[in-house]
């Protein structure tokens, strides 16, 4: 007897009058005998979805908030674990394992590129989602004094 699982399941083993515990079952029919093939349903796990939030434009030395709390898992395999990574721009210090974390923008204009990857409780990681932080200078507007000259 062969054991052929359907898509989405796997063969777990034979029981009863089978002489082979795995693979095909061999039974000598010299009397009434019972054989059971056991199959297990494979868990289907879709990857979670990372959401690093929208791109941001901030001023030098200001507080930047990274917010990945809109990330989700279609299978409900929660809680998610978070992994932020800087992939471009100068180094900044923040807690990369939180869904929402902050850091201080660099003191000079620059562009930072960060990614967020989330992992579900089944150990499956999302594709990374990218957020770009543009750091710009403050503009100082001086008053203009206009005089009327004769």
Backbone as a printed PyTorch tensor [residue, N CA C, xyz], in Angstrom:
tensor([[[  0.8380,  -1.1730,   0.0000],
         [  0.0000,   0.0000,   0.0000],
         [  0.8860,   1.2400,   0.0000]],

        [[  0.6980,   2.1430,  -0.9260],
         [  1.4480,   3.3970,  -0.9010],
         [  0.7070,   4.4390,  -0.0490]],

        [[  1.4450,   5.3470,   0.5280],
         [  0.8510,   6.4580,   1.2700],
         [  1.2010,   7.7420,   0.5300]],

        [[  0.2220,   8.3230,  -0.1400],
         [  0.4470,   9.5190,  -0.9380],
         [ -0.3320,  10.6800,  -0.3310]],

        [[  0.3630,  11.6260,   0.3100],
         [ -0.3480,  12.7530,   0.9350],
         [ -0.8450,  13.7450,  -0.1050]],

        [[ -1.9410,  14.4160,   0.2140],
         [ -2.4400,  15.5160,  -0.6090],
         [ -1.5330,  16.7260,  -0.4020]],

        [[ -1.6460,  17.6950,  -1.2840],
         [ -0.9040,  18.9470,  -1.1290],
         [ -1.3290,  19.5930,   0.1820]],

        [[ -0.3540,  20.0380,   0.9660],
         [ -0.6370,  20.6730,   2.2420],
         [ -0.6250,  19.7170,   3.4200]],

        [[ -0.3360,  18.4250,   3.1650],
         [ -0.2320,  17.4680,   4.2670],
         [  0.9840,  16.5840,   4.0300]],

        [[  1.3390,  15.8080,   5.0640],
         [  2.4850,  14.9070,   4.9430],
         [  2.1570,  13.5840,   5.6310]],

        [[  2.8120,  12.5490,   5.1670],
         [  2.6100,  11.2110,   5.7190],
         [  3.3050,  11.1160,   7.0710]],

        [[  2.5610,  10.6740,   8.1020],
         [  3.1090,  10.5880,   9.4640],
         [  3.4940,   9.1610,   9.8430]],

        [[  2.8770,   8.1580,   9.2430],
         [  3.2480,   6.7800,   9.5680],
         [  2.0860,   5.8080,   9.4270]],

        [[  2.4380,   4.5310,   9.5460],
         [  1.4730,   3.4320,   9.4610],
         [  1.1910,   2.8900,  10.8560]],

        [[  0.0260,   2.2980,  11.0140],
         [ -0.2730,   1.5280,  12.2240],
         [ -1.1270,   0.3360,  11.8180]],

        [[ -1.1950,  -0.6250,  12.6970],
         [ -1.9690,  -1.8340,  12.4010],
         [ -1.0700,  -2.9320,  11.8840]],

        [[ -1.5420,  -3.6360,  10.8720],
         [ -0.8680,  -4.8470,  10.3910],
         [  0.2250,  -4.5710,   9.3670]],

        [[  0.7630,  -3.3890,   9.3560],
         [  1.8060,  -3.0310,   8.3920],
         [  3.1630,  -3.5320,   8.8780]],

        [[  3.9670,  -4.0820,   7.9680],
         [  5.2900,  -4.5660,   8.3520],
         [  6.3870,  -3.5450,   8.0700]],

        [[  6.0320,  -2.3880,   7.5140],
         [  7.0140,  -1.3590,   7.2160],
         [  6.5130,  -0.0560,   7.8350]],

        [[  7.2890,   0.5630,   8.7260],
         [  6.8450,   1.7560,   9.4400],
         [  6.8660,   3.0090,   8.5640]],

        [[  7.6830,   3.0220,   7.5240],
         [  7.7270,   4.1740,   6.6350],
         [  7.7250,   3.6810,   5.1990]],

        [[  7.4270,   4.5710,   4.2830],
         [  7.3580,   4.1760,   2.8850],
         [  6.0960,   3.3670,   2.6200]],

        [[  6.1560,   2.4780,   1.6490],
         [  4.9970,   1.6430,   1.3280],
         [  4.7820,   0.6030,   2.4190]],

        [[  3.5160,   0.2900,   2.6570],
         [  3.1460,  -0.7160,   3.6550],
         [  3.0030,  -2.0700,   2.9570]],

        [[  3.6020,  -3.0900,   3.5540],
         [  3.4960,  -4.4450,   3.0150],
         [  2.6730,  -5.2730,   3.9940]],

        [[  1.5810,  -5.8890,   3.4880],
         [  0.6940,  -6.6910,   4.3260],
         [  0.5020,  -8.0560,   3.6570]],

        [[  0.6980,  -9.0770,   4.4120],
         [  0.3940, -10.4250,   3.9130],
         [ -1.0420, -10.7260,   4.3110]],

        [[ -1.9110, -10.9130,   3.3140],
         [ -3.3280, -11.1150,   3.5760],
         [ -3.6100, -12.6090,   3.7510]],

        [[ -3.4260, -13.0770,   4.9840],
         [ -3.7360, -14.4670,   5.3060],
         [ -4.9110, -14.5440,   6.2800]],

        [[ -5.4580, -13.3870,   6.6070],
         [ -6.6280, -13.2690,   7.4850],
         [ -7.1250, -11.8310,   7.3740]],

        [[ -8.2290, -11.5090,   8.0540],
         [ -8.7180, -10.1420,   8.0690],
         [ -7.7430,  -9.2330,   8.8280]],

        [[ -7.3120,  -8.1590,   8.2400],
         [ -6.3240,  -7.2750,   8.8590],
         [ -6.7400,  -5.8200,   8.6650]],

        [[ -6.3120,  -4.9780,   9.6090],
         [ -6.5950,  -3.5400,   9.5290],
         [ -5.2720,  -2.7790,   9.4420]],

        [[ -5.2420,  -1.8130,   8.5590],
         [ -4.0670,  -0.9510,   8.3830],
         [ -4.5550,   0.4970,   8.3510]],

        [[ -3.8390,   1.3710,   9.0550],
         [ -4.1970,   2.7910,   9.0630],
         [ -2.9950,   3.6160,   8.6290]],

        [[ -3.2130,   4.4900,   7.6600],
         [ -2.1980,   5.4690,   7.2590],
         [ -2.5750,   6.7880,   7.9290]],

        [[ -1.6120,   7.4030,   8.6230],
         [ -1.8700,   8.6650,   9.3150],
         [ -1.1560,   9.7980,   8.5780]],

        [[ -1.9080,  10.8750,   8.3600],
         [ -1.3780,  12.0590,   7.6830],
         [ -1.5440,  13.2580,   8.6060]],

        [[ -0.6370,  14.2140,   8.4950],
         [ -0.7670,  15.4460,   9.2710],
         [ -0.9000,  16.6170,   8.3090]],

        [[ -1.7190,  17.5670,   8.7310],
         [ -1.9120,  18.7760,   7.9460],
         [ -0.7470,  19.7120,   8.2220]],

        [[ -0.0630,  20.1020,   7.1700],
         [  1.0590,  21.0270,   7.3310],
         [  0.5300,  22.4210,   7.6470]],

        [[  1.1680,  23.0600,   8.5930],
         [  0.7860,  24.4360,   8.9110],
         [  1.2160,  25.3280,   7.7500]],

        [[  0.3040,  26.1540,   7.2960],
         [  0.6150,  27.1080,   6.2360],
         [  0.8940,  28.4330,   6.9190]],

        [[  2.0550,  28.9650,   6.6480],
         [  2.4430,  30.2100,   7.3050],
         [  2.8360,  31.2290,   6.2500]],

        [[  1.9860,  32.2240,   6.1010],
         [  2.3180,  33.3240,   5.2010],
         [  3.2320,  34.2910,   5.9430]],

        [[  4.1380,  34.9450,   5.2350],
         [  5.0520,  35.8610,   5.9210],
         [  4.3180,  37.0760,   6.4620]],

        [[  4.8180,  37.6310,   7.5620],
         [  4.2370,  38.8750,   8.0710],
         [  4.5530,  40.0240,   7.1190]],

        [[  3.9120,  41.1610,   7.3640],
         [  4.0840,  42.3350,   6.5060],
         [  4.6830,  43.4570,   7.3420]],

        [[  5.8930,  43.8760,   6.9820],
         [  6.5500,  44.9900,   7.6750],
         [  6.0230,  46.3040,   7.1070]],

        [[  5.7700,  47.2550,   8.0150],
         [  5.3510,  48.5940,   7.6020],
         [  6.1930,  49.5880,   8.3940]],

        [[  7.2240,  50.1530,   7.7480],
         [  8.1560,  51.0640,   8.4040],
         [  7.6200,  52.4900,   8.4880]],

        [[  6.4140,  52.7350,   8.0050],
         [  5.8480,  54.0750,   8.0490],
         [  6.2880,  54.9020,   6.8540]],

        [[  5.7460,  56.1160,   6.7470],
         [  6.0640,  56.9630,   5.5950],
         [  7.4540,  57.5810,   5.7080]],

        [[  8.0080,  57.9700,   4.5500],
         [  9.2550,  58.7350,   4.5410],
         [  9.0380,  60.0320,   5.3180]],

        [[ 10.1260,  60.5660,   5.8860],
         [ 10.0270,  61.7610,   6.7220],
         [ 11.0710,  62.7930,   6.3220]],

        [[ 10.7340,  64.0530,   6.5400],
         [ 11.6920,  65.1460,   6.4390],
         [ 11.7200,  65.8170,   7.7970]],

        [[ 12.9270,  65.9160,   8.3900],
         [ 13.0860,  66.4720,   9.7340],
         [ 14.2210,  67.4820,   9.7190]],

        [[ 14.3170,  68.2640,  10.7900],
         [ 15.4040,  69.2280,  10.9360],
         [ 16.5800,  68.6050,  11.6730]],

        [[ 17.7780,  69.1610,  11.4630],
         [ 18.9740,  68.6990,  12.1510],
         [ 18.7380,  68.7210,  13.6660]],

        [[ 19.3070,  67.7460,  14.3450],
         [ 19.2510,  67.6200,  15.8140],
         [ 17.8440,  67.4520,  16.3920]],

        [[ 16.8600,  67.1730,  15.5690],
         [ 15.5090,  66.9580,  16.0880],
         [ 15.2960,  65.4710,  16.3880]],

        [[ 14.2370,  65.1640,  17.1150],
         [ 13.9140,  63.7740,  17.4420],
         [ 13.1720,  63.1440,  16.2750]],

        [[ 13.6450,  61.9730,  15.8680],
         [ 13.0190,  61.2190,  14.7800],
         [ 12.3410,  60.0010,  15.3970]],

        [[ 11.0980,  59.7580,  15.0330],
         [ 10.3720,  58.5880,  15.5180],
         [ 10.1810,  57.6030,  14.3720]],

        [[ 10.6890,  56.3850,  14.5700],
         [ 10.4480,  55.2920,  13.6340],
         [  9.2620,  54.5130,  14.1780]],

        [[  8.2500,  54.2930,  13.3450],
         [  7.0310,  53.6460,  13.8310],
         [  6.6580,  52.4800,  12.9210]],

        [[  6.9000,  51.2750,  13.4060],
         [  6.5550,  50.0610,  12.6670],
         [  5.3260,  49.3710,  13.2180]],

        [[  4.5340,  50.0870,  14.0360],
         [  3.3980,  49.4560,  14.7090],
         [  2.2600,  49.0660,  13.7640]],

        [[  2.2860,  49.5340,  12.5250],
         [  1.2610,  49.1300,  11.5570],
         [  1.6260,  47.8150,  10.8620]],

        [[  2.7500,  47.1990,  11.2460],
         [  3.1190,  45.9030,  10.6910],
         [  2.0960,  44.8640,  11.1320]],

        [[  1.9500,  43.8000,  10.3490],
         [  0.9040,  42.8190,  10.6510],
         [  1.3090,  41.4220,  10.1920]],

        [[  0.5000,  40.4420,  10.6000],
         [  0.7000,  39.0670,  10.1580],
         [ -0.6490,  38.5160,   9.6970]],

        [[ -0.7550,  38.0900,   8.4200],
         [ -2.0500,  37.6250,   7.9160],
         [ -2.5710,  36.3770,   8.6180]],

        [[ -1.6680,  35.5900,   9.2340],
         [ -2.0840,  34.3680,   9.9230],
         [ -2.3660,  34.6040,  11.4040]],

        [[ -2.0610,  35.8030,  11.8930],
         [ -2.2710,  36.0860,  13.3090],
         [ -1.2250,  35.4710,  14.2120]],

        [[ -0.0400,  35.1340,  13.6670],
         [  1.0400,  34.5400,  14.4640],
         [  1.7680,  35.6510,  15.2160]],

        [[  1.1390,  36.1390,  16.2670],
         [  1.6310,  37.2780,  17.0350],
         [  2.1340,  36.8160,  18.3950]],

        [[  2.9860,  37.5810,  19.0640],
         [  3.4490,  38.9120,  18.6980],
         [  4.5720,  38.8520,  17.6670]],

        [[  4.7390,  39.9480,  16.9770],
         [  5.8400,  40.0840,  16.0270],
         [  7.0790,  40.5560,  16.7630]],

        [[  8.2460,  40.1860,  16.2370],
         [  9.4910,  40.7740,  16.7200],
         [  9.9870,  41.7170,  15.6220]],

        [[ 10.6330,  42.7940,  16.0450],
         [ 10.9990,  43.8830,  15.1360],
         [ 12.5100,  43.9630,  14.9920]],

        [[ 12.9580,  44.2870,  13.7980],
         [ 14.3760,  44.4640,  13.5320],
         [ 14.6130,  45.6270,  12.5820]],

        [[ 14.9440,  46.7870,  13.1540],
         [ 15.2920,  47.9570,  12.3500],
         [ 16.7660,  47.8880,  11.9970]],

        [[ 17.1190,  48.3450,  10.8050],
         [ 18.5290,  48.3940,  10.3980],
         [ 18.7720,  49.6470,   9.5610]],

        [[ 19.8920,  50.3120,   9.8270],
         [ 20.2950,  51.4640,   9.0170],
         [ 21.0930,  50.9180,   7.8470]],

        [[ 20.6740,  51.2460,   6.6320],
         [ 21.3940,  50.7500,   5.4530],
         [ 22.0400,  51.8780,   4.6560]],

        [[ 21.7840,  53.1340,   5.0620],
         [ 22.4010,  54.2580,   4.3710],
         [ 22.4110,  55.4900,   5.2450]],

        [[ 23.4520,  56.2970,   5.0840],
         [ 23.5780,  57.5200,   5.8680],
         [ 24.4350,  57.3070,   7.0970]],

        [[ 24.6410,  58.3840,   7.8540],
         [ 25.5040,  58.2940,   9.0340],
         [ 24.8650,  57.4460,  10.1360]],

        [[ 25.7060,  56.9800,  11.0330],
         [ 25.2540,  56.1500,  12.1460],
         [ 24.4080,  56.9560,  13.1280]],

        [[ 23.3390,  56.3380,  13.6120],
         [ 22.4900,  56.9150,  14.6510],
         [ 22.2370,  55.8270,  15.6890]],

        [[ 21.8950,  56.2440,  16.9120],
         [ 21.7140,  55.2900,  18.0060],
         [ 20.2340,  55.1940,  18.3610]],

        [[ 19.6980,  53.9860,  18.3400],
         [ 18.3090,  53.7410,  18.7100],
         [ 18.1520,  52.2670,  19.0590]],

        [[ 17.0310,  51.9090,  19.6830],
         [ 16.7440,  50.5140,  20.0140],
         [ 16.0970,  49.8700,  18.7980]],

        [[ 16.8300,  48.9900,  18.1320],
         [ 16.3490,  48.4280,  16.8670],
         [ 15.3410,  47.3010,  17.0440]],

        [[ 15.0140,  46.9100,  18.2840],
         [ 14.1040,  45.7910,  18.5090],
         [ 12.7040,  46.2280,  18.9460]],

        [[ 12.4040,  47.5170,  18.8750],
         [ 11.0870,  48.0150,  19.2830],
         [ 10.2410,  48.3580,  18.0550]],

        [[  8.9230,  48.2550,  18.2000],
         [  8.0540,  48.6360,  17.0830],
         [  8.0950,  50.1430,  16.8630]],

        [[  8.1940,  50.9120,  17.9600],
         [  8.3160,  52.3660,  17.8770],
         [  9.5810,  52.7610,  18.6360]],

        [[ 10.4900,  53.4490,  17.9750],
         [ 11.7550,  53.8450,  18.5890],
         [ 12.1400,  55.2340,  18.0920]],

        [[ 13.0140,  55.8950,  18.8180],
         [ 13.4160,  57.2540,  18.4360],
         [ 14.9260,  57.3870,  18.4090]],

        [[ 15.3870,  58.4180,  17.7040],
         [ 16.7950,  58.7880,  17.7160],
         [ 16.8920,  60.2750,  17.4030]],

        [[ 18.0520,  60.8360,  17.6630],
         [ 18.2950,  62.2400,  17.3560],
         [ 18.9080,  62.3430,  15.9700]],

        [[ 18.3100,  63.1810,  15.1470],
         [ 18.8160,  63.3790,  13.7880],
         [ 20.2330,  63.9440,  13.8430]],

        [[ 21.0610,  63.6020,  12.8700],
         [ 22.4150,  64.1580,  12.8220],
         [ 22.3920,  65.6890,  12.7850]],

        [[ 23.5340,  66.2940,  13.1450],
         [ 23.6480,  67.7460,  13.2240],
         [ 23.9130,  68.4290,  11.9050]],

        [[ 24.0210,  67.6590,  10.8290],
         [ 24.2150,  68.2440,   9.4990],
         [ 23.2070,  67.6180,   8.5350]],

        [[ 22.8310,  68.3320,   7.4970],
         [ 21.8670,  67.7780,   6.5370],
         [ 22.3950,  66.4770,   5.9130]],

        [[ 21.5150,  65.5150,   5.7760],
         [ 21.8930,  64.2130,   5.2270],
         [ 20.6250,  63.4390,   4.8870]],

        [[ 20.8020,  62.2510,   4.3730],
         [ 19.6880,  61.3390,   4.1240],
         [ 20.0210,  60.0100,   4.7870]],

        [[ 19.0940,  59.5160,   5.5900],
         [ 19.2360,  58.2130,   6.2530],
         [ 18.2430,  57.2440,   5.6180]],

        [[ 18.6810,  56.0300,   5.3830],
         [ 17.7920,  54.9950,   4.8680],
         [ 17.7980,  53.8520,   5.8720]],

        [[ 16.6010,  53.4640,   6.3090],
         [ 16.4640,  52.3850,   7.2900],
         [ 15.4690,  51.3630,   6.7710]],

        [[ 15.6260,  50.1230,   7.2160],
         [ 14.6650,  49.0790,   6.8660],
         [ 14.0940,  48.4850,   8.1440]],

        [[ 12.9000,  47.9380,   8.0080],
         [ 12.2560,  47.2040,   9.0890],
         [ 11.9130,  45.8160,   8.5820]],

        [[ 12.3150,  44.8060,   9.3480],
         [ 11.9240,  43.4250,   9.0930],
         [ 11.2060,  42.9360,  10.3350]],

        [[ 10.0600,  42.2790,  10.1520],
         [  9.3370,  41.7090,  11.2870],
         [  9.2970,  40.1920,  11.1360]],

        [[  9.2950,  39.5060,  12.2800],
         [  9.2880,  38.0490,  12.3010],
         [  8.1100,  37.5800,  13.1410]],

        [[  7.3590,  36.5870,  12.6350],
         [  6.2110,  36.0760,  13.3860],
         [  6.6490,  34.9960,  14.3750]],

        [[  5.7090,  34.5080,  15.1740],
         [  6.0380,  33.5160,  16.2050],
         [  6.4250,  32.1660,  15.6290]],

        [[  6.1740,  31.9530,  14.3300],
         [  6.5810,  30.7140,  13.6720],
         [  8.0110,  30.8310,  13.1290]],

        [[  8.6250,  32.0170,  13.2800],
         [  9.9990,  32.2210,  12.8380],
         [ 10.1340,  32.6910,  11.4040]],

        [[  9.0290,  33.0220,  10.7590],
         [  9.0790,  33.4780,   9.3710],
         [  9.2200,  34.9990,   9.3420]],

        [[ 10.2080,  35.4840,   8.5960],
         [ 10.4800,  36.9290,   8.5150],
         [  9.8320,  37.5330,   7.2810]],

        [[  9.4890,  38.7970,   7.4060],
         [  8.9080,  39.5540,   6.2970],
         [ 10.0030,  40.0160,   5.3460]],

        [[  9.6230,  40.3780,   4.1320],
         [ 10.5580,  41.1490,   3.3190],
         [ 10.7510,  42.5040,   4.0090]],

        [[ 11.9260,  43.1150,   3.8880],
         [ 12.1340,  44.4040,   4.5550],
         [ 11.3220,  45.5210,   3.9050]],

        [[ 10.8960,  46.4710,   4.7430],
         [ 10.2390,  47.6820,   4.2610],
         [ 11.1740,  48.8420,   4.5630]],

        [[ 11.2830,  49.7820,   3.6360],
         [ 12.2620,  50.8600,   3.7430],
         [ 11.5890,  52.1900,   4.0700]],

        [[ 12.2750,  52.9770,   4.9020],
         [ 11.8490,  54.3410,   5.1870],
         [ 13.0640,  55.2500,   5.0000]],

        [[ 12.8440,  56.4030,   4.3670],
         [ 13.9080,  57.3660,   4.1110],
         [ 13.6580,  58.5930,   4.9840]],

        [[ 14.6890,  58.9990,   5.7280],
         [ 14.6260,  60.1730,   6.5890],
         [ 15.5440,  61.2340,   5.9760]],

        [[ 14.9720,  62.3340,   5.5330],
         [ 15.7430,  63.4490,   4.9820],
         [ 15.9300,  64.4710,   6.0950]],

        [[ 17.1970,  64.7640,   6.4130],
         [ 17.5190,  65.7130,   7.4820],
         [ 17.9400,  67.0150,   6.8150]],

        [[ 17.2430,  68.1110,   7.1600],
         [ 17.5640,  69.3940,   6.5250],
         [ 17.8850,  70.4370,   7.5850]],

        [[ 18.5500,  71.4950,   7.1400],
         [ 18.9320,  72.6110,   8.0130],
         [ 17.7230,  73.4600,   8.3580]],

        [[ 17.8230,  74.1530,   9.4850],
         [ 16.8430,  75.1730,   9.8340],
         [ 17.1370,  76.3990,   8.9780]],

        [[ 16.1120,  77.0620,   8.5800],
         [ 16.2880,  78.3260,   7.8820],
         [ 15.9900,  79.4490,   8.8580]],

        [[ 16.8390,  80.4320,   8.8830],
         [ 16.6430,  81.5830,   9.7470],
         [ 16.2660,  82.7540,   8.8620]],

        [[ 15.1190,  83.2910,   9.1440],
         [ 14.6400,  84.4320,   8.3800],
         [ 14.8870,  85.6830,   9.2030]],

        [[ 15.6760,  86.5880,   8.6750],
         [ 15.9660,  87.8470,   9.3610],
         [ 14.9570,  88.8950,   8.9190]],

        [[ 14.6220,  89.7860,   9.8190],
         [ 13.6640,  90.8290,   9.4250],
         [ 14.2960,  91.7550,   8.3880]],

        [[ 13.4680,  92.2250,   7.5540],
         [ 13.9070,  93.1630,   6.5220],
         [ 13.3970,  94.5450,   6.9090]],

        [[ 14.3210,  95.4990,   6.9400],
         [ 13.9340,  96.8820,   7.2440],
         [ 14.0110,  97.6760,   5.9630]],

        [[ 12.9140,  98.2770,   5.6470],
         [ 12.8680,  99.0790,   4.4330],
         [ 12.7030, 100.5470,   4.8270]],

        [[ 13.4730, 101.3760,   4.2180],
         [ 13.3790, 102.8040,   4.5060],
         [ 13.0620, 103.5520,   3.2320]],

        [[ 12.3870, 104.6120,   3.4320],
         [ 12.0780, 105.4800,   2.3220],
         [ 13.1380, 106.5830,   2.2660]],

        [[ 13.8570, 106.6500,   1.2110],
         [ 14.8480, 107.7120,   1.0650],
         [ 14.3040, 108.7730,   0.1140]],

        [[ 14.5540, 110.0190,   0.4900],
         [ 14.0460, 111.1000,  -0.3660],
         [ 14.7070, 111.1510,  -1.7130]]])
